[in-house]
Amino acid sequence: MDDQALHRLLRDELSAQDGVVARRQLHEHGAAPHDLKRWVRRRLLTPVHAGVFVDHNGPLTDPQRSWAAVLACGPGAALCLVGRPGPLVHVAVDASRRVVPPSDVRLHRVRDLSSLVRWTASPPRLLPEHDVMLGVELAADEEEVVRLLSDAVRTRVTTAARLREAVRARSRLRHRRLVLAVLDDVERGTHSVLEHRYLRDVERAHGLPTGEWQERRRVDGRTEYSDVDYEPFTVTVELDGRAGHEGWDAENRDARRDLDQAAEGWTTVRLRHRQVFREACVTAVRLGRLLQARGWEGELRPCGPGCVISVELLVRPVDQGLHNEAG
């Protein structure tokens, strides 16, 4: 096999591989061992991993690193956990295979892999919903589980229904009950860890009325979306996480929207991480009193033994003493 045949092979039949090629692929197309030695000697190919080469001798691009990892673990390997932080490339292989991965590749053994992969992708990769489930298995804590699920649906990588099917397809899954509960919340409209924690730790845990999520409203000729609406009481809760509310322009848009809603008779409560993660009970008391002042006839309930809510707090205004109790 001459040099021009190598160039044609990489340019045409293997063009999707970004110049990365496996020894077995070269042999399948007629290359002999001495051809491969010649190409490496002439620097037409450079070894990346055992049996994997690239058509230059410079730094690898991210797509080339991905292709090299998949080819080194193949055939039948697929990229997974794309975008996971860290220097490693993550590759899935069928649980029945015995593969020794290169040092910069982390291997994940998956049962019945062939049915869970988009083989036409470049390189082949796990279907998004199964990739998310793999991430859930490796999640360090509950917040990461919520982030993985809500981000996947919010960015339209996949849907809550497909994620639910992926859960059912697994006989074993860490955090199964949490995953199903979060998917229920995602279908209601929560799109972030902050929103999920508000729904769980502020609204539900303290018996607040059920809000409507991501409601669309026409305000001054514009379409606006609110995080949580308590419509009977014309109260809106906006949850300002850093990822979605950074910068001068965003702050000005928020201020304009708050003013527009006030003109329509709505009260806007804007909460940040501290009010939801560290002061959920105090936040629930203050929000509950606001809702009661606007017609809610329900009663708050303590979320547990350490909750700041008590009978005394339900019949008097939230004062400095409450602030002191919250620490």
C-alpha positions as CSV (number, residue, x, y, z in Angstrom):
1,M,0.0,0.0,0.0
2,D,1.7,3.2,-1.1
3,D,1.7,6.7,0.5
4,Q,-1.0,8.1,-1.8
5,A,-3.3,5.2,-0.9
6,L,-2.9,6.1,2.8
7,H,-3.8,9.7,2.1
8,R,-6.9,8.7,0.1
9,L,-8.0,6.3,2.9
10,L,-7.7,9.0,5.6
11,R,-9.3,11.6,3.4
12,D,-12.2,9.5,2.0
13,E,-13.3,6.4,3.8
14,L,-12.0,7.4,7.3
15,S,-12.5,11.2,7.0
16,A,-14.8,11.2,10.0
17,Q,-12.0,10.1,12.2
18,D,-10.1,13.4,12.1
19,G,-6.9,11.8,10.9
20,V,-6.9,9.1,13.6
21,V,-6.6,5.5,12.5
22,A,-6.2,2.1,14.1
23,R,-3.7,-0.5,12.9
24,R,-6.5,-3.0,12.4
25,Q,-8.3,-0.5,10.0
26,L,-5.1,-0.1,8.0
27,H,-4.7,-3.9,7.7
28,E,-8.3,-4.3,6.6
29,H,-7.6,-1.9,3.7
30,G,-4.5,-3.8,2.5
31,A,-1.6,-2.2,4.5
32,A,1.2,-4.5,5.4
33,P,3.3,-4.3,8.5
34,H,6.3,-2.9,6.6
35,D,3.9,-0.1,5.2
36,L,3.0,1.0,8.7
37,K,6.7,1.0,9.8
38,R,7.5,3.2,6.7
39,W,4.7,5.7,7.4
40,V,5.8,6.0,11.1
41,R,9.5,6.5,10.0
42,R,8.5,9.2,7.5
43,R,6.2,10.8,10.1
44,L,3.2,10.4,7.9
45,L,1.7,8.6,11.0
46,T,2.5,9.2,14.7
47,P,1.7,6.7,17.4
48,V,-0.9,7.9,19.9
49,H,-1.8,4.7,21.8
50,A,-0.8,1.0,21.2
51,G,-2.2,0.3,17.7
52,V,-3.6,3.8,17.1
53,F,-2.0,6.6,15.0
54,V,-2.6,10.2,13.9
55,D,-1.6,11.8,10.6
56,H,0.6,14.5,12.1
57,N,3.1,15.0,14.9
58,G,1.6,18.0,16.7
59,P,-0.7,18.3,19.7
60,L,-4.0,16.4,19.4
61,T,-7.3,18.2,19.2
62,D,-10.1,17.2,21.5
63,P,-11.9,15.3,18.7
64,Q,-8.7,13.5,17.9
65,R,-8.2,12.5,21.6
66,S,-11.7,11.2,21.6
67,W,-11.2,9.1,18.4
68,A,-7.9,7.8,19.6
69,A,-9.5,6.6,22.9
70,V,-12.4,4.9,21.2
71,L,-10.2,3.2,18.7
72,A,-7.7,2.1,21.4
73,C,-10.5,0.4,23.2
74,G,-12.4,-0.9,20.2
75,P,-13.8,-2.3,18.1
76,G,-17.2,-1.9,19.7
77,A,-16.2,1.0,22.0
78,A,-18.1,4.3,22.4
79,L,-17.5,7.7,23.9
80,C,-19.3,8.5,27.1
81,L,-19.6,11.2,29.7
82,V,-18.6,13.9,27.2
83,G,-17.8,17.2,28.9
84,R,-17.1,15.6,32.3
85,P,-14.3,17.7,33.9
86,G,-10.8,16.3,34.1
87,P,-8.1,15.2,31.8
88,L,-9.5,11.7,31.1
89,V,-11.4,10.6,28.1
90,H,-14.3,8.3,29.1
91,V,-15.1,5.3,27.0
92,A,-17.7,2.6,27.4
93,V,-17.3,-1.1,26.4
94,D,-19.5,-4.0,26.8
95,A,-19.4,-5.6,30.2
96,S,-18.4,-8.9,28.7
97,R,-15.1,-7.6,27.2
98,R,-11.7,-7.4,28.8
99,V,-9.9,-4.3,27.7
100,V,-6.8,-2.6,29.1
101,P,-7.3,1.1,28.4
102,P,-4.5,3.7,27.8
103,S,-3.4,5.7,30.8
104,D,-5.5,8.8,29.9
105,V,-8.7,6.8,29.3
106,R,-11.2,5.8,31.9
107,L,-13.1,2.6,30.9
108,H,-16.8,2.0,31.8
109,R,-18.2,-1.5,31.4
110,V,-21.9,-1.4,30.4
111,R,-24.3,-4.3,29.9
112,D,-25.9,-4.7,26.5
113,L,-23.8,-1.8,25.2
114,S,-24.6,-2.3,21.5
115,S,-28.3,-1.3,21.9
116,L,-27.4,1.9,23.9
117,V,-25.0,3.5,21.5
118,R,-25.4,5.9,18.5
119,W,-23.0,4.1,16.2
120,T,-23.4,6.7,13.5
121,A,-22.0,9.5,15.7
122,S,-18.4,10.6,15.2
123,P,-17.0,9.0,17.3
124,P,-19.7,6.5,18.4
125,R,-21.2,7.5,21.8
126,L,-23.7,6.4,24.3
127,L,-27.2,7.7,23.7
128,P,-27.7,10.8,25.8
129,E,-30.2,9.4,28.3
130,H,-28.0,6.4,29.0
131,D,-24.9,8.7,29.3
132,V,-26.8,10.7,31.9
133,M,-27.6,7.5,33.8
134,L,-23.9,6.7,33.8
135,G,-23.1,10.1,35.2
136,V,-25.7,9.5,37.9
137,E,-24.0,6.3,38.9
138,L,-20.8,8.3,39.4
139,A,-22.3,11.4,41.0
140,A,-20.6,12.5,44.1
141,D,-23.7,13.9,45.8
142,E,-27.4,14.6,45.4
143,E,-26.8,18.1,43.9
144,E,-24.8,16.6,41.1
145,V,-27.6,14.1,40.3
146,V,-30.1,17.0,40.1
147,R,-27.8,19.1,38.0
148,L,-27.2,16.2,35.5
149,L,-30.9,15.5,35.1
150,S,-32.1,19.1,34.9
151,D,-29.4,20.2,32.6
152,A,-30.0,17.3,30.2
153,V,-33.7,18.3,29.8
154,R,-33.2,22.1,30.0
155,T,-30.6,22.0,27.1
156,R,-32.8,19.5,25.2
157,V,-30.1,16.9,25.0
158,T,-32.8,14.4,25.9
159,T,-36.3,14.4,27.5
160,A,-37.6,13.4,30.9
161,A,-39.6,10.6,29.3
162,R,-36.4,9.1,27.7
163,L,-34.6,9.4,31.0
164,R,-37.4,7.6,32.7
165,E,-37.1,4.8,30.1
166,A,-33.3,4.6,30.8
167,V,-34.0,4.2,34.5
168,R,-36.4,1.3,33.8
169,A,-33.8,-0.3,31.5
170,R,-31.4,-0.7,34.5
171,S,-32.0,-3.4,37.0
172,R,-29.6,-1.5,39.4
173,L,-29.2,2.2,39.6
174,R,-27.7,4.3,42.4
175,H,-30.1,7.1,43.6
176,R,-33.0,5.5,41.7
177,R,-35.7,7.0,44.0
178,L,-34.1,10.4,43.8
179,V,-33.8,10.2,40.0
180,L,-37.5,9.4,39.6
181,A,-38.5,12.2,42.1
182,V,-36.3,14.7,40.3
183,L,-37.7,13.7,36.9
184,D,-41.2,14.4,38.3
185,D,-40.0,17.9,39.3
186,V,-38.3,18.5,35.9
187,E,-41.6,17.7,34.2
188,R,-43.3,20.3,36.4
189,G,-40.8,22.9,35.2
190,T,-37.8,23.0,37.5
191,H,-34.7,23.5,35.5
192,S,-31.8,23.8,38.0
193,V,-30.4,22.5,41.3
194,L,-31.6,25.8,42.9
195,E,-35.1,25.4,41.6
196,H,-35.3,21.7,42.8
197,R,-34.0,22.6,46.2
198,Y,-36.6,25.4,46.5
199,L,-39.4,23.1,45.5
200,R,-38.3,20.4,48.0
201,D,-36.8,22.3,50.9
202,V,-38.9,25.5,51.0
203,E,-42.3,24.9,49.3
204,R,-43.0,21.2,50.0
205,A,-41.2,20.8,53.2
206,H,-43.1,23.7,54.9
207,G,-46.6,23.2,53.4
208,L,-46.6,26.3,51.2
209,P,-49.2,26.3,48.4
210,T,-48.2,24.6,45.1
211,G,-46.7,27.1,42.7
212,E,-46.9,27.0,38.9
213,W,-43.4,26.7,37.2
214,Q,-42.2,28.4,34.1
215,E,-45.5,30.1,33.4
216,R,-45.6,32.3,30.3
217,R,-47.1,35.7,30.7
218,R,-47.5,38.7,28.3
219,V,-46.2,41.8,29.9
220,D,-46.1,45.2,28.0
221,G,-46.1,43.3,24.7
222,R,-43.3,40.9,25.7
223,T,-43.4,37.2,26.6
224,E,-41.9,36.7,30.0
225,Y,-41.3,33.4,31.9
226,S,-41.4,33.3,35.7
227,D,-39.8,30.7,37.8
228,V,-42.7,30.1,40.3
229,D,-46.1,31.8,40.3
230,Y,-48.6,31.7,43.2
231,E,-51.3,33.0,40.9
232,P,-54.2,33.2,43.3
233,F,-52.1,35.5,45.5
234,T,-50.3,37.4,42.6
235,V,-46.9,36.5,44.1
236,T,-43.9,35.4,41.9
237,V,-40.7,33.8,43.2
238,E,-37.6,34.3,41.0
239,L,-34.7,32.0,41.8
240,D,-31.4,33.7,40.8
241,G,-28.7,31.2,40.4
242,R,-25.3,32.5,39.3
243,A,-25.3,30.5,36.0
244,G,-28.5,32.3,34.8
245,H,-28.3,35.7,36.3
246,E,-24.8,37.2,35.8
247,G,-23.9,40.5,34.5
248,W,-25.1,44.0,34.1
249,D,-27.5,43.2,31.2
250,A,-29.1,40.4,33.1
251,E,-29.6,42.5,36.2
252,N,-31.3,45.2,34.2
253,R,-33.6,42.7,32.5
254,D,-34.6,41.4,35.9
255,A,-35.2,44.9,37.2
256,R,-37.4,45.8,34.2
257,R,-39.4,42.5,34.5
258,D,-39.9,43.1,38.3
259,L,-41.2,46.6,37.5
260,D,-43.5,45.4,34.8
261,Q,-44.9,42.7,37.0
262,A,-45.5,45.2,39.8
263,A,-47.4,47.4,37.4
264,E,-49.7,44.4,36.8
265,G,-50.3,44.0,40.5
266,W,-47.7,41.2,41.1
267,T,-45.2,41.0,44.0
268,T,-41.9,39.6,43.0
269,V,-39.7,37.8,45.6
270,R,-36.1,37.2,44.3
271,L,-34.2,34.5,46.1
272,R,-30.6,33.4,45.8
273,H,-28.6,30.4,46.9
274,R,-28.2,31.4,50.6
275,Q,-32.0,31.9,51.1
276,V,-32.7,28.4,49.6
277,F,-29.7,26.3,50.7
278,R,-28.8,27.8,54.1
279,E,-32.0,29.6,55.2
280,A,-34.8,27.4,53.8
281,C,-36.9,27.5,57.0
282,V,-36.6,31.2,57.5
283,T,-37.4,31.8,53.8
284,A,-40.5,29.6,54.1
285,V,-41.7,31.6,57.1
286,R,-41.3,34.9,55.4
287,L,-42.8,33.8,52.1
288,G,-45.6,32.1,54.0
289,R,-46.5,35.4,55.8
290,L,-46.4,37.2,52.5
291,L,-48.8,34.7,51.0
292,Q,-51.1,34.9,54.0
293,A,-51.1,38.7,53.8
294,R,-52.4,38.3,50.2
295,G,-55.1,35.8,51.0
296,W,-53.6,32.4,51.5
297,E,-55.5,30.7,54.3
298,G,-53.2,27.7,54.8
299,E,-50.7,27.2,57.6
300,L,-47.0,26.5,57.5
301,R,-45.6,23.3,59.1
302,P,-42.2,22.5,60.5
303,C,-40.0,20.5,58.2
304,G,-38.4,18.7,61.1
305,P,-37.3,18.9,64.8
306,G,-34.8,21.7,64.1
307,C,-37.1,23.9,62.0
308,V,-37.5,27.5,63.2
309,I,-41.3,27.3,62.5
310,S,-43.3,27.1,65.7
311,V,-46.8,28.0,66.8
312,E,-45.5,31.3,68.2
313,L,-43.9,32.2,64.8
314,L,-47.1,31.5,63.0
315,V,-49.1,34.1,64.9
316,R,-46.6,37.0,65.1
317,P,-44.5,38.9,62.5
318,V,-41.1,37.6,61.6
319,D,-38.8,39.8,63.6
320,Q,-35.2,40.1,64.6
321,G,-35.6,37.1,67.0
322,L,-36.3,34.9,64.0
323,H,-33.2,36.2,62.3
324,N,-31.2,35.3,65.4
325,E,-32.7,31.8,65.6
326,A,-31.7,31.2,62.0
327,G,-28.1,31.9,63.0
